[in-house]
Amino acid sequence: MDQATSPAPWTARVVTLFPEAFPGVLGLSLTGKALADGLWRLETVDLRRFGIGRHRNVDDTPAGGGAGMVLRADVVGPALEAAAEGAPQEHARWPVIYLSPRGRPFTQAMAQGWSRGAGLTLLAGRFEGVDERVLEHFAVEEVSLGDFVLSGGEIAAMALIDATVRLIPRVLGNQASVVEESFAHGLLEHPQYTRPTVWEGRTIPEILLSGHHARIAAWQRAQAEALTKQRRPDLWRAYRGTHGMDLDGDTEL
Ligand SMILES: C[S@@+](CC[C@H](N)C(=O)[O-])C[C@H]1O[C@@H](n2cnc3c(N)ncnc32)[C@H](O)[C@@H]1O
């Protein structure tokens, strides 16, 4: 396929006050190699470029009073417009996401969905956040990394990009590992072991050394179910529901 007809690779566009933070860890290891190989693309839009006045101010005091500063709509708005250039217009193929503790909790299923699209625009907040009107105007989706508050959205954007990019075909050398790992089947992953066979008096479970693939798979599944049941009752309930099981994990007749 020549350059003119080949589709653009999956693209992350990050609107941020700190473009120098990127690619950061995304430039290392598998995601870094895939970036260098052109399997995905990373672009930053510098919010400061859209700042107002001689000092390129991007923030102002919150309406109604209160602590901190808020990113201005007339700064973030033009930056999001610049980020939309060349992106497919359908929201499903190229959503605009604001990393925010108020957002929908980020999940593997969201990463899977986005990895099948064309790309994402990610708005990394700072200070107390972003003027609400700009979020409404651009139908921005808010996504949270968890119930804690970071100083800025850049680390959250990197986490979201990392989880999504590794699901793009050919980014991970071994696609089977994506299918087997935590959350892929609604379960946490089973324990993993490698050499040496004995370490500090602890041995690898014998079944894993048996070479009997079917029994190993059954053992790993049982371990994954037990771990999920113990550590994540929320995931366990959902898993039971989709697999027709009772509370203990026994299949209902
Ligand atoms: C100090 S925080 C603002 C917190 C905001 N005042 C609140 O209470 O919801 C600054 C920026 O960090 C990012 N951020 C903080 N915590 C986050 C989280 N749990 N998930 C995603 N982004 C987060 C957001 O982009 C946010 O605009």
PDBQT file of the ligand as one rigid body, heavy atoms in Angstrom, charges set to zero:
ROOT
HETATM    1  C1  LIG A 301      -6.030  18.922  41.069  1.00  0.00    +0.000 C 
HETATM    2  S1  LIG A 301      -6.985  18.109  39.823  1.00  0.00    +0.000 S 
HETATM    3  C2  LIG A 301      -8.550  18.929  39.928  1.00  0.00    +0.000 C 
HETATM    4  C3  LIG A 301      -9.500  18.266  40.830  1.00  0.00    +0.000 C 
HETATM    5  C4  LIG A 301     -10.888  18.902  40.846  1.00  0.00    +0.000 C 
HETATM    6  N1  LIG A 301     -10.854  20.196  41.481  1.00  0.00    +0.000 N 
HETATM    7  C5  LIG A 301     -11.874  18.008  41.594  1.00  0.00    +0.000 C 
HETATM    8  O1  LIG A 301     -11.966  18.124  42.809  1.00  0.00    +0.000 OA
HETATM    9  O2  LIG A 301     -12.517  17.152  40.931  1.00  0.00    +0.000 OA
HETATM   10  C6  LIG A 301      -6.278  18.703  38.347  1.00  0.00    +0.000 C 
HETATM   11  C7  LIG A 301      -6.476  17.827  37.127  1.00  0.00    +0.000 C 
HETATM   12  O3  LIG A 301      -5.910  16.547  37.356  1.00  0.00    +0.000 OA
HETATM   13  C8  LIG A 301      -6.595  15.571  36.596  1.00  0.00    +0.000 C 
HETATM   14  N2  LIG A 301      -6.991  14.488  37.511  1.00  0.00    +0.000 N 
HETATM   15  C9  LIG A 301      -6.935  14.513  38.849  1.00  0.00    +0.000 A 
HETATM   16  N3  LIG A 301      -7.361  13.366  39.381  1.00  0.00    +0.000 NA
HETATM   17  C10 LIG A 301      -7.713  12.567  38.361  1.00  0.00    +0.000 A 
HETATM   18  C11 LIG A 301      -8.249  11.248  38.279  1.00  0.00    +0.000 A 
HETATM   19  N4  LIG A 301      -8.519  10.520  39.351  1.00  0.00    +0.000 N 
HETATM   20  N5  LIG A 301      -8.479  10.733  37.043  1.00  0.00    +0.000 NA
HETATM   21  C12 LIG A 301      -8.225  11.460  35.944  1.00  0.00    +0.000 A 
HETATM   22  N6  LIG A 301      -7.711  12.718  35.954  1.00  0.00    +0.000 NA
HETATM   23  C13 LIG A 301      -7.469  13.267  37.151  1.00  0.00    +0.000 A 
HETATM   24  C14 LIG A 301      -7.769  16.260  35.926  1.00  0.00    +0.000 C 
HETATM   25  O4  LIG A 301      -7.452  16.513  34.572  1.00  0.00    +0.000 OA
HETATM   26  C15 LIG A 301      -7.905  17.545  36.730  1.00  0.00    +0.000 C 
HETATM   27  O5  LIG A 301      -8.443  18.605  35.976  1.00  0.00    +0.000 OA
ENDROOT
TORSDOF 0
